[in-house]
Amino acid sequence: MTRVSSDDKDTTAGRTTDQRGGTTPAASRSLTAARVRDNIARVVWIVCMALALVLAVAAFTYALEANADNDLVKLARDLADACDLGFFDLDNPVKAFEGKNAVVKTALFNYGLASVVYLVVGRVLERVIRP
């Protein structure tokens, strides 16, 4: 029988293995941490995409002049109002348009800008979190 010392470790391909082919406890913890970080990064990206989608749907309800009394339209607009962080709010917008179709233009600009911000921030956070 051959005895394996602690110095006989192979670290090819980023994995620490002993000569018997098993991973060491440190490598196992490292792989577990990488998986957890990967899952967290995915969740952050999915949440940011969902928030951007809510804002885009609400903007389209304005663009399509959807019936404001419809429950689904109300839900989309209420969710967007909650997701706009107060910076892109239609009551106090980043940019307010005047004239014909001012409400539509204001909604498209502000909610569109908020959607882009969510996507950029989500992608940056995902890249920072992911191993």
Secondary structure by P-SEA (a helix, b strand, c coil): ccccccccccccccccccccccccaaaaaaaaaaaaaaaaaaaaaaaaaaaaaaaaaaaaaaaaccccccaaaaaaaaaaaaacccccccccccccccccaaaaaaaaaaaaaaaaaaaaaaaaaaaaacc
